[in-house]
Amino acid sequence: MPTNSVVTESKDSWPLGPFLEGLRAEPVSSEKGRATWRLTVAEQHLRTHGILHGGVVATLLDTAMGRAVSTLCREDQSCVTAQLNVNFIRPSWSGETLTITGEVQHAGRQTSVARGEIRTDAGVLVATGTGTFLFVPRPVEGQPLFVKQPDA
């Protein structure tokens, strides 16, 4: 369930995890229901034909929207992505700096819906997305969020 307090955190307090650290996306800002990230497209982000890989685009949108949703979590909650839609508007190339924003559109007791955009520094729209996120219980310190179960 969302809280009513405003959340503004230092980007240094955001645990990125190895995947986002490797991607080199940088958190810029976070406040209640909104988050902004930045990425300068580099060679490692490209697919064939020299354009930004669609998986990177999806990851950036998921990250910004998920961070926006996480600002509404109670202290005993975390959030996970349940559904993600991405609309690719135009390609992006190496050297472009992208700004990724996520904004919560609706937050209920169990789920939240967010929308996101990726734009170049010139303001040109690269992609849009929407996502549904589940609020889940935050695990006890040192415990995993989910426990792997044997495949049936």
N, CA, C and O atoms as a GROMACS GRO file, in nm:
protein
  608
    1MET      N    1   0.085  -0.118   0.000
    1MET     CA    2   0.000   0.000   0.000
    1MET      C    3   0.090   0.124   0.000
    1MET      O    4   0.191   0.127   0.070
    2PRO      N    5   0.053   0.224  -0.077
    2PRO     CA    6   0.136   0.343  -0.085
    2PRO      C    7   0.140   0.418   0.048
    2PRO      O    8   0.048   0.411   0.128
    3THR      N    9   0.250   0.489   0.068
    3THR     CA   10   0.261   0.575   0.185
    3THR      C   11   0.226   0.717   0.144
    3THR      O   12   0.222   0.747   0.024
    4ASN      N   13   0.201   0.802   0.239
    4ASN     CA   14   0.168   0.940   0.208
    4ASN      C   15   0.287   1.033   0.221
    4ASN      O   16   0.275   1.152   0.192
    5SER      N   17   0.401   0.983   0.265
    5SER     CA   18   0.517   1.069   0.282
    5SER      C   19   0.592   1.086   0.151
    5SER      O   20   0.592   0.997   0.066
    6VAL      N   21   0.656   1.200   0.136
    6VAL     CA   22   0.737   1.227   0.018
    6VAL      C   23   0.870   1.155   0.035
    6VAL      O   24   0.932   1.162   0.141
    7VAL      N   25   0.913   1.087  -0.069
    7VAL     CA   26   1.040   1.015  -0.064
    7VAL      C   27   1.136   1.083  -0.160
    7VAL      O   28   1.111   1.089  -0.281
    8THR      N   29   1.244   1.135  -0.108
    8THR     CA   30   1.351   1.188  -0.191
    8THR      C   31   1.479   1.127  -0.137
    8THR      O   32   1.514   1.148  -0.021
    9GLU      N   33   1.547   1.052  -0.221
    9GLU     CA   34   1.665   0.982  -0.175
    9GLU      C   35   1.787   1.020  -0.258
    9GLU      O   36   1.775   1.060  -0.373
   10SER      N   37   1.901   1.007  -0.197
   10SER     CA   38   2.026   1.024  -0.269
   10SER      C   39   2.042   0.907  -0.364
   10SER      O   40   2.008   0.793  -0.331
   11LYS      N   41   2.094   0.935  -0.484
   11LYS     CA   42   2.114   0.826  -0.579
   11LYS      C   43   2.216   0.725  -0.525
   11LYS      O   44   2.218   0.610  -0.569
   12ASP      N   45   2.301   0.767  -0.431
   12ASP     CA   46   2.398   0.675  -0.372
   12ASP      C   47   2.332   0.570  -0.285
   12ASP      O   48   2.394   0.468  -0.255
   13SER      N   49   2.206   0.591  -0.244
   13SER     CA   50   2.138   0.495  -0.157
   13SER      C   51   2.061   0.390  -0.237
   13SER      O   52   1.998   0.302  -0.178
   14TRP      N   53   2.064   0.398  -0.368
   14TRP     CA   54   1.990   0.304  -0.452
   14TRP      C   55   2.074   0.182  -0.481
   14TRP      O   56   2.177   0.194  -0.549
   15PRO      N   57   2.036   0.065  -0.433
   15PRO     CA   58   2.111  -0.056  -0.469
   15PRO      C   59   2.083  -0.093  -0.615
   15PRO      O   60   1.968  -0.118  -0.651
   16LEU      N   61   2.185  -0.095  -0.697
   16LEU     CA   62   2.166  -0.121  -0.839
   16LEU      C   63   2.171  -0.269  -0.876
   16LEU      O   64   2.096  -0.313  -0.963
   17GLY      N   65   2.255  -0.344  -0.811
   17GLY     CA   66   2.273  -0.483  -0.849
   17GLY      C   67   2.367  -0.494  -0.967
   17GLY      O   68   2.391  -0.396  -1.038
   18PRO      N   69   2.422  -0.613  -0.989
   18PRO     CA   70   2.525  -0.631  -1.092
   18PRO      C   71   2.477  -0.602  -1.234
   18PRO      O   72   2.554  -0.551  -1.315
   19PHE      N   73   2.353  -0.634  -1.266
   19PHE     CA   74   2.304  -0.612  -1.402
   19PHE      C   75   2.303  -0.464  -1.438
   19PHE      O   76   2.356  -0.425  -1.542
   20LEU      N   77   2.243  -0.380  -1.352
   20LEU     CA   78   2.237  -0.237  -1.380
   20LEU      C   79   2.374  -0.172  -1.372
   20LEU      O   80   2.402  -0.077  -1.446
   21GLU      N   81   2.460  -0.220  -1.283
   21GLU     CA   82   2.596  -0.166  -1.278
   21GLU      C   83   2.668  -0.192  -1.409
   21GLU      O   84   2.738  -0.105  -1.460
   22GLY      N   85   2.651  -0.313  -1.465
   22GLY     CA   86   2.712  -0.346  -1.593
   22GLY      C   87   2.655  -0.266  -1.708
   22GLY      O   88   2.725  -0.234  -1.804
   23LEU      N   89   2.528  -0.233  -1.699
   23LEU     CA   90   2.462  -0.153  -1.804
   23LEU      C   91   2.511  -0.009  -1.802
   23LEU      O   92   2.512   0.059  -1.905
   24ARG      N   93   2.552   0.038  -1.685
   24ARG     CA   94   2.602   0.173  -1.663
   24ARG      C   95   2.494   0.280  -1.676
   24ARG      O   96   2.522   0.394  -1.714
   25ALA      N   97   2.372   0.243  -1.643
   25ALA     CA   98   2.264   0.341  -1.633
   25ALA      C   99   2.280   0.411  -1.498
   25ALA      O  100   2.316   0.347  -1.399
   26GLU      N  101   2.253   0.539  -1.494
   26GLU     CA  102   2.273   0.617  -1.372
   26GLU      C  103   2.141   0.674  -1.320
   26GLU      O  104   2.068   0.737  -1.395
   27PRO      N  105   2.112   0.652  -1.192
   27PRO     CA  106   1.995   0.718  -1.134
   27PRO      C  107   2.021   0.867  -1.123
   27PRO      O  108   2.130   0.910  -1.086
   28VAL      N  109   1.919   0.946  -1.155
   28VAL     CA  110   1.932   1.092  -1.150
   28VAL      C  111   1.851   1.149  -1.034
   28VAL      O  112   1.902   1.226  -0.953
   29SER      N  113   1.723   1.110  -1.028
   29SER     CA  114   1.638   1.162  -0.921
   29SER      C  115   1.526   1.064  -0.891
   29SER      O  116   1.492   0.978  -0.972
   30SER      N  117   1.470   1.079  -0.771
   30SER     CA  118   1.361   0.995  -0.726
   30SER      C  119   1.278   1.074  -0.628
   30SER      O  120   1.330   1.130  -0.532
   31GLU      N  121   1.148   1.078  -0.652
   31GLU     CA  122   1.056   1.140  -0.558
   31GLU      C  123   0.928   1.058  -0.562
   31GLU      O  124   0.916   0.966  -0.643
   32LYS      N  125   0.834   1.090  -0.477
   32LYS     CA  126   0.712   1.011  -0.465
   32LYS      C  127   0.646   0.993  -0.602
   32LYS      O  128   0.599   1.089  -0.663
   33GLY      N  129   0.642   0.868  -0.649
   33GLY     CA  130   0.574   0.834  -0.772
   33GLY      C  131   0.647   0.867  -0.900
   33GLY      O  132   0.589   0.857  -1.008
   34ARG      N  133   0.775   0.906  -0.891
   34ARG     CA  134   0.848   0.946  -1.011
   34ARG      C  135   0.996   0.916  -0.995
   34ARG      O  136   1.052   0.927  -0.885
   35ALA      N  137   1.060   0.877  -1.106
   35ALA     CA  138   1.204   0.852  -1.105
   35ALA      C  139   1.264   0.885  -1.241
   35ALA      O  140   1.197   0.870  -1.344
   36THR      N  141   1.389   0.928  -1.241
   36THR     CA  142   1.460   0.962  -1.364
   36THR      C  143   1.596   0.895  -1.364
   36THR      O  144   1.666   0.894  -1.263
   37TRP      N  145   1.633   0.839  -1.478
   37TRP     CA  146   1.763   0.774  -1.499
   37TRP      C  147   1.825   0.834  -1.624
   37TRP      O  148   1.758   0.901  -1.702
   38ARG      N  149   1.955   0.810  -1.642
   38ARG     CA  150   2.026   0.858  -1.759
   38ARG      C  151   2.121   0.748  -1.807
   38ARG      O  152   2.177   0.672  -1.728
   39LEU      N  153   2.137   0.743  -1.939
   39LEU     CA  154   2.232   0.649  -2.000
   39LEU      C  155   2.292   0.714  -2.122
   39LEU      O  156   2.221   0.768  -2.207
   40THR      N  157   2.423   0.709  -2.132
   40THR     CA  158   2.490   0.746  -2.257
   40THR      C  159   2.513   0.617  -2.333
   40THR      O  160   2.583   0.527  -2.286
   41VAL      N  161   2.455   0.609  -2.452
   41VAL     CA  162   2.462   0.487  -2.532
   41VAL      C  163   2.607   0.464  -2.574
   41VAL      O  164   2.672   0.552  -2.631
   42ALA      N  165   2.656   0.343  -2.546
   42ALA     CA  166   2.793   0.304  -2.579
   42ALA      C  167   2.790   0.178  -2.666
   42ALA      O  168   2.685   0.117  -2.686
   43GLU      N  169   2.905   0.142  -2.714
   43GLU     CA  170   2.918   0.024  -2.801
   43GLU      C  171   2.856  -0.101  -2.738
   43GLU      O  172   2.793  -0.181  -2.808
   44GLN      N  173   2.872  -0.119  -2.608
   44GLN     CA  174   2.820  -0.238  -2.540
   44GLN      C  175   2.668  -0.246  -2.542
   44GLN      O  176   2.611  -0.352  -2.516
   45HIS      N  177   2.600  -0.135  -2.572
   45HIS     CA  178   2.453  -0.130  -2.572
   45HIS      C  179   2.393  -0.156  -2.710
   45HIS      O  180   2.271  -0.161  -2.725
   46LEU      N  181   2.478  -0.172  -2.811
   46LEU     CA  182   2.430  -0.180  -2.949
   46LEU      C  183   2.399  -0.322  -2.993
   46LEU      O  184   2.461  -0.418  -2.947
   47ARG      N  185   2.304  -0.334  -3.082
   47ARG     CA  186   2.275  -0.459  -3.152
   47ARG      C  187   2.336  -0.446  -3.292
   47ARG      O  188   2.408  -0.350  -3.320
   48THR      N  189   2.308  -0.543  -3.378
   48THR     CA  190   2.355  -0.530  -3.516
   48THR      C  191   2.294  -0.404  -3.577
   48THR      O  192   2.195  -0.352  -3.525
   49HIS      N  193   2.349  -0.356  -3.683
   49HIS     CA  194   2.306  -0.233  -3.751
   49HIS      C  195   2.341  -0.108  -3.672
   49HIS      O  196   2.300   0.002  -3.709
   50GLY      N  197   2.417  -0.123  -3.561
   50GLY     CA  198   2.467  -0.007  -3.488
   50GLY      C  199   2.364   0.074  -3.411
   50GLY      O  200   2.386   0.193  -3.385
   51ILE      N  201   2.253   0.012  -3.375
   51ILE     CA  202   2.151   0.084  -3.299
   51ILE      C  203   2.134   0.023  -3.160
   51ILE      O  204   2.173  -0.092  -3.136
   52LEU      N  205   2.076   0.100  -3.070
   52LEU     CA  206   2.053   0.056  -2.933
   52LEU      C  207   1.968  -0.071  -2.932
   52LEU      O  208   1.865  -0.078  -2.998
   53HIS      N  209   2.012  -0.170  -2.856
   53HIS     CA  210   1.941  -0.298  -2.846
   53HIS      C  211   1.805  -0.279  -2.778
   53HIS      O  212   1.795  -0.208  -2.678
   54GLY      N  213   1.703  -0.343  -2.831
   54GLY     CA  214   1.569  -0.332  -2.774
   54GLY      C  215   1.560  -0.381  -2.630
   54GLY      O  216   1.479  -0.330  -2.552
   55GLY      N  217   1.644  -0.478  -2.594
   55GLY     CA  218   1.645  -0.526  -2.456
   55GLY      C  219   1.695  -0.420  -2.359
   55GLY      O  220   1.651  -0.414  -2.245
   56VAL      N  221   1.787  -0.336  -2.406
   56VAL     CA  222   1.835  -0.225  -2.323
   56VAL      C  223   1.723  -0.124  -2.304
   56VAL      O  224   1.702  -0.073  -2.194
   57VAL      N  225   1.650  -0.095  -2.412
   57VAL     CA  226   1.537  -0.001  -2.404
   57VAL      C  227   1.435  -0.052  -2.303
   57VAL      O  228   1.390   0.023  -2.217
   58ALA      N  229   1.399  -0.181  -2.312
   58ALA     CA  230   1.302  -0.239  -2.220
   58ALA      C  231   1.353  -0.234  -2.076
   58ALA      O  232   1.277  -0.203  -1.984
   59THR      N  233   1.480  -0.264  -2.057
   59THR     CA  234   1.539  -0.260  -1.922
   59THR      C  235   1.535  -0.120  -1.864
   59THR      O  236   1.502  -0.102  -1.747
   60LEU      N  237   1.568  -0.020  -1.944
   60LEU     CA  238   1.567   0.118  -1.896
   60LEU      C  239   1.427   0.161  -1.854
   60LEU      O  240   1.410   0.223  -1.748
   61LEU      N  241   1.327   0.129  -1.935
   61LEU     CA  242   1.189   0.164  -1.899
   61LEU      C  243   1.145   0.090  -1.773
   61LEU      O  244   1.085   0.150  -1.684
   62ASP      N  245   1.174  -0.039  -1.767
   62ASP     CA  246   1.138  -0.120  -1.650
   62ASP      C  247   1.203  -0.065  -1.524
   62ASP      O  248   1.140  -0.059  -1.418
   63THR      N  249   1.327  -0.024  -1.535
   63THR     CA  250   1.402   0.028  -1.420
   63THR      C  251   1.344   0.160  -1.371
   63THR      O  252   1.322   0.177  -1.251
   64ALA      N  253   1.319   0.254  -1.461
   64ALA     CA  254   1.266   0.384  -1.420
   64ALA      C  255   1.125   0.372  -1.364
   64ALA      O  256   1.093   0.433  -1.262
   65MET      N  257   1.041   0.292  -1.430
   65MET     CA  258   0.905   0.275  -1.379
   65MET      C  259   0.905   0.200  -1.247
   65MET      O  260   0.832   0.236  -1.155
   66GLY      N  261   0.987   0.096  -1.236
   66GLY     CA  262   0.996   0.020  -1.112
   66GLY      C  263   1.046   0.104  -0.996
   66GLY      O  264   0.998   0.091  -0.884
   67ARG      N  265   1.141   0.190  -1.024
   67ARG     CA  266   1.192   0.279  -0.919
   67ARG      C  267   1.083   0.377  -0.875
   67ARG      O  268   1.068   0.406  -0.756
   68ALA      N  269   1.007   0.429  -0.972
   68ALA     CA  270   0.897   0.520  -0.938
   68ALA      C  271   0.796   0.449  -0.848
   68ALA      O  272   0.749   0.507  -0.750
   69VAL      N  273   0.762   0.326  -0.882
   69VAL     CA  274   0.668   0.248  -0.800
   69VAL      C  275   0.726   0.222  -0.662
   69VAL      O  276   0.655   0.229  -0.561
   70SER      N  277   0.855   0.191  -0.656
   70SER     CA  278   0.917   0.157  -0.526
   70SER      C  279   0.910   0.273  -0.427
   70SER      O  280   0.916   0.251  -0.306
   71THR      N  281   0.898   0.397  -0.477
   71THR     CA  282   0.887   0.511  -0.386
   71THR      C  283   0.754   0.511  -0.311
   71THR      O  284   0.738   0.585  -0.214
   72LEU      N  285   0.660   0.429  -0.357
   72LEU     CA  286   0.528   0.422  -0.293
   72LEU      C  287   0.512   0.298  -0.204
   72LEU      O  288   0.408   0.281  -0.141
   73CYS      N  289   0.614   0.214  -0.201
   73CYS     CA  290   0.608   0.094  -0.117
   73CYS      C  291   0.611   0.131   0.031
   73CYS      O  292   0.677   0.227   0.071
   74ARG      N  293   0.538   0.053   0.110
   74ARG     CA  294   0.551   0.066   0.255
   74ARG      C  295   0.690   0.014   0.294
   74ARG      O  296   0.760  -0.046   0.212
   75GLU      N  297   0.728   0.036   0.417
   75GLU     CA  298   0.859  -0.010   0.465
   75GLU      C  299   0.873  -0.161   0.456
   75GLU      O  300   0.984  -0.211   0.440
   76ASP      N  301   0.761  -0.234   0.467
   76ASP     CA  302   0.768  -0.381   0.467
   76ASP      C  303   0.741  -0.439   0.328
   76ASP      O  304   0.715  -0.559   0.316
   77GLN      N  305   0.747  -0.355   0.224
   77GLN     CA  306   0.719  -0.401   0.088
   77GLN      C  307   0.834  -0.374  -0.008
   77GLN      O  308   0.920  -0.289   0.015
   78SER      N  309   0.831  -0.451  -0.115
   78SER     CA  310   0.914  -0.428  -0.232
   78SER      C  311   0.820  -0.436  -0.351
   78SER      O  312   0.700  -0.456  -0.332
   79CYS      N  313   0.870  -0.420  -0.472
   79CYS     CA  314   0.784  -0.436  -0.589
   79CYS      C  315   0.858  -0.513  -0.697
   79CYS      O  316   0.980  -0.508  -0.706
   80VAL      N  317   0.781  -0.583  -0.778
   80VAL     CA  318   0.835  -0.659  -0.890
   80VAL      C  319   0.747  -0.634  -1.013
   80VAL      O  320   0.629  -0.602  -1.000
   81THR      N  321   0.806  -0.648  -1.129
   81THR     CA  322   0.733  -0.629  -1.254
   81THR      C  323   0.646  -0.749  -1.282
   81THR      O  324   0.692  -0.863  -1.278
   82ALA      N  325   0.518  -0.724  -1.311
   82ALA     CA  326   0.426  -0.830  -1.350
   82ALA      C  327   0.400  -0.828  -1.500
   82ALA      O  328   0.372  -0.932  -1.561
   83GLN      N  329   0.408  -0.710  -1.560
   83GLN     CA  330   0.379  -0.696  -1.702
   83GLN      C  331   0.450  -0.571  -1.753
   83GLN      O  332   0.458  -0.470  -1.683
   84LEU      N  333   0.503  -0.580  -1.876
   84LEU     CA  334   0.578  -0.468  -1.934
   84LEU      C  335   0.545  -0.457  -2.082
   84LEU      O  336   0.553  -0.555  -2.156
   85ASN      N  337   0.507  -0.336  -2.126
   85ASN     CA  338   0.484  -0.307  -2.267
   85ASN      C  339   0.584  -0.202  -2.311
   85ASN      O  340   0.609  -0.106  -2.238
   86VAL      N  341   0.642  -0.219  -2.429
   86VAL     CA  342   0.737  -0.123  -2.482
   86VAL      C  343   0.696  -0.085  -2.624
   86VAL      O  344   0.664  -0.171  -2.706
   87ASN      N  345   0.696   0.044  -2.651
   87ASN     CA  346   0.671   0.097  -2.786
   87ASN      C  347   0.798   0.164  -2.834
   87ASN      O  348   0.841   0.265  -2.777
   88PHE      N  349   0.858   0.109  -2.940
   88PHE     CA  350   0.980   0.165  -2.997
   88PHE      C  351   0.942   0.271  -3.099
   88PHE      O  352   0.871   0.242  -3.196
   89ILE      N  353   0.987   0.394  -3.078
   89ILE     CA  354   0.949   0.506  -3.164
   89ILE      C  355   1.055   0.533  -3.271
   89ILE      O  356   1.024   0.546  -3.390
   90ARG      N  357   1.180   0.541  -3.228
   90ARG     CA  358   1.289   0.562  -3.324
   90ARG      C  359   1.418   0.505  -3.266
   90ARG      O  360   1.431   0.493  -3.144
   91PRO      N  361   1.514   0.470  -3.352
   91PRO     CA  362   1.639   0.414  -3.301
   91PRO      C  363   1.722   0.517  -3.225
   91PRO      O  364   1.700   0.638  -3.235
   92SER      N  365   1.818   0.464  -3.149
   92SER     CA  366   1.915   0.548  -3.080
   92SER      C  367   2.053   0.494  -3.114
   92SER      O  368   2.070   0.373  -3.132
   93TRP      N  369   2.152   0.583  -3.121
   93TRP     CA  370   2.285   0.545  -3.164
   93TRP      C  371   2.389   0.574  -3.056
   93TRP      O  372   2.364   0.649  -2.962
   94SER      N  373   2.504   0.513  -3.073
   94SER     CA  374   2.616   0.532  -2.981
   94SER      C  375   2.648   0.681  -2.968
   94SER      O  376   2.650   0.754  -3.067
   95GLY      N  377   2.672   0.723  -2.845
   95GLY     CA  378   2.705   0.862  -2.818
   95GLY      C  379   2.587   0.946  -2.772
   95GLY      O  380   2.606   1.052  -2.712
   96GLU      N  381   2.464   0.901  -2.800
   96GLU     CA  382   2.347   0.976  -2.755
   96GLU      C  383   2.329   0.958  -2.604
   96GLU      O  384   2.346   0.848  -2.551
   97THR      N  385   2.294   1.066  -2.537
   97THR     CA  386   2.260   1.057  -2.395
   97THR      C  387   2.109   1.056  -2.384
   97THR      O  388   2.041   1.144  -2.437
   98LEU      N  389   2.058   0.956  -2.315
   98LEU     CA  390   1.914   0.936  -2.302
   98LEU      C  391   1.870   0.966  -2.159
   98LEU      O  392   1.940   0.935  -2.063
   99THR      N  393   1.752   1.025  -2.147
   99THR     CA  394   1.689   1.047  -2.017
   99THR      C  395   1.566   0.958  -2.012
   99THR      O  396   1.482   0.960  -2.102
  100ILE      N  397   1.557   0.880  -1.906
  100ILE     CA  398   1.449   0.783  -1.890
  100ILE      C  399   1.368   0.824  -1.769
  100ILE      O  400   1.422   0.838  -1.659
  101THR      N  401   1.237   0.842  -1.788
  101THR     CA  402   1.152   0.880  -1.676
  101THR      C  403   1.045   0.774  -1.654
  101THR      O  404   0.996   0.713  -1.749
  102GLY      N  405   1.011   0.754  -1.531
  102GLY     CA  406   0.901   0.667  -1.493
  102GLY      C  407   0.809   0.741  -1.400
  102GLY      O  408   0.854   0.814  -1.311
  103GLU      N  409   0.678   0.723  -1.420
  103GLU     CA  410   0.580   0.792  -1.338
  103GLU      C  411   0.463   0.700  -1.308
  103GLU      O  412   0.408   0.636  -1.398
  104VAL      N  413   0.425   0.693  -1.182
  104VAL     CA  414   0.313   0.609  -1.140
  104VAL      C  415   0.182   0.675  -1.183
  104VAL      O  416   0.160   0.794  -1.160
  105GLN      N  417   0.096   0.597  -1.246
  105GLN     CA  418  -0.035   0.644  -1.288
  105GLN      C  419  -0.144   0.602  -1.190
  105GLN      O  420  -0.243   0.673  -1.172
  106HIS      N  421  -0.124   0.487  -1.127
  106HIS     CA  422  -0.221   0.433  -1.031
  106HIS      C  423  -0.147   0.344  -0.932
  106HIS      O  424  -0.060   0.266  -0.971
  107ALA      N  425  -0.181   0.356  -0.806
  107ALA     CA  426  -0.125   0.269  -0.704
  107ALA      C  427  -0.239   0.218  -0.616
  107ALA      O  428  -0.307   0.296  -0.550
  108GLY      N  429  -0.260   0.087  -0.616
  108GLY     CA  430  -0.362   0.026  -0.534
  108GLY      C  431  -0.299  -0.048  -0.417
  108GLY      O  432  -0.183  -0.023  -0.382
  109ARG      N  433  -0.375  -0.138  -0.356
  109ARG     CA  434  -0.324  -0.213  -0.241
  109ARG      C  435  -0.223  -0.320  -0.283
  109ARG      O  436  -0.127  -0.346  -0.211
  110GLN      N  437  -0.244  -0.382  -0.400
  110GLN     CA  438  -0.160  -0.494  -0.442
  110GLN      C  439  -0.079  -0.467  -0.568
  110GLN      O  440   0.025  -0.529  -0.589
  111THR      N  441  -0.125  -0.375  -0.651
  111THR     CA  442  -0.056  -0.346  -0.776
  111THR      C  443  -0.044  -0.197  -0.800
  111THR      O  444  -0.111  -0.115  -0.737
  112SER      N  445   0.043  -0.165  -0.894
  112SER     CA  446   0.062  -0.027  -0.937
  112SER      C  447   0.084  -0.028  -1.087
  112SER      O  448   0.142  -0.122  -1.142
  113VAL      N  449   0.039   0.077  -1.154
  113VAL     CA  450   0.057   0.092  -1.298
  113VAL      C  451   0.141   0.218  -1.320
  113VAL      O  452   0.114   0.323  -1.262
  114ALA      N  453   0.242   0.206  -1.406
  114ALA     CA  454   0.331   0.319  -1.434
  114ALA      C  455   0.349   0.334  -1.585
  114ALA      O  456   0.324   0.242  -1.662
  115ARG      N  457   0.392   0.452  -1.623
  115ARG     CA  458   0.427   0.477  -1.763
  115ARG      C  459   0.567   0.536  -1.766
  115ARG      O  460   0.613   0.596  -1.669
  116GLY      N  461   0.635   0.518  -1.878
  116GLY     CA  462   0.770   0.568  -1.890
  116GLY      C  463   0.800   0.619  -2.030
  116GLY      O  464   0.731   0.586  -2.126
  117GLU      N  465   0.904   0.701  -2.038
  117GLU     CA  466   0.951   0.756  -2.166
  117GLU      C  467   1.102   0.756  -2.168
  117GLU      O  468   1.168   0.768  -2.065
  118ILE      N  469   1.155   0.742  -2.288
  118ILE     CA  470   1.298   0.762  -2.311
  118ILE      C  471   1.310   0.871  -2.416
  118ILE      O  472   1.249   0.863  -2.523
  119ARG      N  473   1.389   0.974  -2.384
  119ARG     CA  474   1.410   1.086  -2.476
  119ARG      C  475   1.559   1.115  -2.487
  119ARG      O  476   1.637   1.090  -2.395
  120THR      N  477   1.598   1.169  -2.603
  120THR     CA  478   1.735   1.215  -2.621
  120THR      C  479   1.751   1.348  -2.548
  120THR      O  480   1.654   1.406  -2.500
  121ASP      N  481   1.876   1.395  -2.538
  121ASP     CA  482   1.900   1.526  -2.478
  121ASP      C  483   1.829   1.638  -2.553
  121ASP      O  484   1.799   1.743  -2.496
  122ALA      N  485   1.803   1.616  -2.682
  122ALA     CA  486   1.731   1.715  -2.763
  122ALA      C  487   1.580   1.705  -2.743
  122ALA      O  488   1.504   1.782  -2.802
  123GLY      N  489   1.535   1.609  -2.660
  123GLY     CA  490   1.393   1.594  -2.633
  123GLY      C  491   1.319   1.504  -2.730
  123GLY      O  492   1.196   1.494  -2.724
  124VAL      N  493   1.392   1.438  -2.820
  124VAL     CA  494   1.329   1.351  -2.919
  124VAL      C  495   1.289   1.219  -2.852
  124VAL      O  496   1.369   1.157  -2.782
  125LEU      N  497   1.165   1.178  -2.874
  125LEU     CA  498   1.112   1.057  -2.813
  125LEU      C  499   1.170   0.933  -2.880
  125LEU      O  500   1.161   0.918  -3.002
  126VAL      N  501   1.229   0.844  -2.800
  126VAL     CA  502   1.288   0.720  -2.849
  126VAL      C  503   1.194   0.602  -2.823
  126VAL      O  504   1.178   0.516  -2.910
  127ALA      N  505   1.133   0.597  -2.705
  127ALA     CA  506   1.044   0.486  -2.671
  127ALA      C  507   0.951   0.526  -2.558
  127ALA      O  508   0.980   0.617  -2.480
  128THR      N  509   0.838   0.457  -2.551
  128THR     CA  510   0.746   0.472  -2.439
  128THR      C  511   0.716   0.333  -2.384
  128THR      O  512   0.739   0.232  -2.451
  129GLY      N  513   0.664   0.329  -2.264
  129GLY     CA  514   0.629   0.200  -2.207
  129GLY      C  515   0.528   0.215  -2.095
  129GLY      O  516   0.509   0.323  -2.039
  130THR      N  517   0.465   0.104  -2.064
  130THR     CA  518   0.378   0.096  -1.948
  130THR      C  519   0.411  -0.034  -1.876
  130THR      O  520   0.461  -0.129  -1.936
  131GLY      N  521   0.382  -0.036  -1.748
  131GLY     CA  522   0.408  -0.157  -1.671
  131GLY      C  523   0.313  -0.171  -1.555
  131GLY      O  524   0.262  -0.072  -1.501
  132THR      N  525   0.290  -0.294  -1.518
  132THR     CA  526   0.214  -0.327  -1.398
  132THR      C  527   0.311  -0.390  -1.300
  132THR      O  528   0.388  -0.479  -1.337
  133PHE      N  529   0.307  -0.346  -1.177
  133PHE     CA  530   0.400  -0.392  -1.075
  133PHE      C  531   0.322  -0.445  -0.955
  133PHE      O  532   0.218  -0.390  -0.918
  134LEU      N  533   0.373  -0.552  -0.896
  134LEU     CA  534   0.312  -0.611  -0.777
  134LEU      C  535   0.386  -0.564  -0.654
  134LEU      O  536   0.509  -0.560  -0.652
  135PHE      N  537   0.311  -0.527  -0.550
  135PHE     CA  538   0.370  -0.502  -0.419
  135PHE      C  539   0.385  -0.638  -0.351
  135PHE      O  540   0.287  -0.712  -0.340
  136VAL      N  541   0.505  -0.670  -0.306
  136VAL     CA  542   0.531  -0.798  -0.241
  136VAL      C  543   0.596  -0.773  -0.106
  136VAL      O  544   0.659  -0.669  -0.085
  137PRO      N  545   0.582  -0.869  -0.012
  137PRO     CA  546   0.645  -0.850   0.120
  137PRO      C  547   0.798  -0.843   0.106
  137PRO      O  548   0.859  -0.923   0.035
  138ARG      N  549   0.857  -0.747   0.175
  138ARG     CA  550   1.003  -0.735   0.176
  138ARG      C  551   1.059  -0.848   0.263
  138ARG      O  552   1.012  -0.868   0.375
  139PRO      N  553   1.158  -0.920   0.213
  139PRO     CA  554   1.213  -1.029   0.294
  139PRO      C  555   1.295  -0.978   0.412
  139PRO      O  556   1.339  -0.864   0.415
  140VAL      N  557   1.313  -1.065   0.508
  140VAL     CA  558   1.399  -1.036   0.622
  140VAL      C  559   1.540  -1.015   0.569
  140VAL      O  560   1.582  -1.081   0.474
  141GLU      N  561   1.614  -0.924   0.630
  141GLU     CA  562   1.751  -0.894   0.590
  141GLU      C  563   1.831  -1.021   0.566
  141GLU      O  564   1.834  -1.110   0.651
  142GLY      N  565   1.895  -1.030   0.450
  142GLY     CA  566   1.977  -1.146   0.417
  142GLY      C  567   1.902  -1.261   0.351
  142GLY      O  568   1.964  -1.357   0.305
  143GLN      N  569   1.770  -1.251   0.346
  143GLN     CA  570   1.690  -1.356   0.283
  143GLN      C  571   1.652  -1.313   0.141
  143GLN      O  572   1.640  -1.193   0.114
  144PRO      N  573   1.634  -1.411   0.050
  144PRO     CA  574   1.596  -1.376  -0.088
  144PRO      C  575   1.450  -1.329  -0.096
  144PRO      O  576   1.368  -1.362  -0.012
  145LEU      N  577   1.421  -1.252  -0.200
  145LEU     CA  578   1.284  -1.207  -0.223
  145LEU      C  579   1.196  -1.326  -0.259
  145LEU      O  580   1.082  -1.336  -0.213
  146PHE      N  581   1.248  -1.415  -0.342
  146PHE     CA  582   1.177  -1.537  -0.381
  146PHE      C  583   1.268  -1.656  -0.356
  146PHE      O  584   1.390  -1.645  -0.370
  147VAL      N  585   1.210  -1.769  -0.321
  147VAL     CA  586   1.285  -1.892  -0.301
  147VAL      C  587   1.261  -1.981  -0.421
  147VAL      O  588   1.146  -2.008  -0.457
  148LYS      N  589   1.368  -2.027  -0.483
  148LYS     CA  590   1.356  -2.113  -0.600
  148LYS      C  591   1.290  -2.246  -0.561
  148LYS      O  592   1.330  -2.313  -0.466
  149GLN      N  593   1.188  -2.280  -0.638
  149GLN     CA  594   1.117  -2.406  -0.616
  149GLN      C  595   1.155  -2.504  -0.726
  149GLN      O  596   1.189  -2.461  -0.837
  150PRO      N  597   1.151  -2.634  -0.698
  150PRO     CA  598   1.180  -2.731  -0.805
  150PRO      C  599   1.074  -2.722  -0.914
  150PRO      O  600   0.956  -2.700  -0.887
  151ASP      N  601   1.119  -2.738  -1.039
  151ASP     CA  602   1.026  -2.739  -1.151
  151ASP      C  603   0.936  -2.861  -1.140
  151ASP      O  604   0.982  -2.970  -1.107
  152ALA      N  605   0.808  -2.843  -1.168
  152ALA     CA  606   0.712  -2.953  -1.156
  152ALA      C  607   0.716  -3.041  -1.280
  152ALA      O  608   0.642  -3.139  -1.288
   0.00000   0.00000   0.00000
